[in-house]
């Protein structure tokens, strides 16, 4: 498992989405089908290597039964 702390928004969101998927016992294929995206896109999102729009992030979150929330520090 990667022990590097995420530093960018893409890395933080991707790591959290991947954790939710794993906690729910869902395969990436299932999430891709639910979110309407291709597997390489999900892999890139979960790895924090894809600066996608809010639409795809929201679609993946919805596929996981989650929502996106902006919190002010």
Residue pairs with C-beta under 8 A, 6 or more apart in sequence:
6 12
6 14
6 15
6 48
8 48
10 45
10 48
10 49
10 50
10 51
10 52
11 48
12 48
13 45
13 48
13 57
14 45
14 46
14 47
14 48
14 49
14 50
15 46
15 48
17 45
17 46
17 57
17 60
17 61
17 64
17 66
18 46
20 64
20 66
21 28
21 31
21 46
21 64
24 64
24 65
26 64
28 39
28 42
28 43
28 46
29 39
31 42
31 60
31 63
31 64
32 38
32 39
32 41
32 42
34 62
34 63
35 42
35 56
35 59
35 60
35 62
35 63
36 59
37 56
37 59
37 60
41 50
41 52
41 56
42 60
44 50
45 52
45 56
45 57
45 60
54 68
57 68
58 68
61 67
61 68
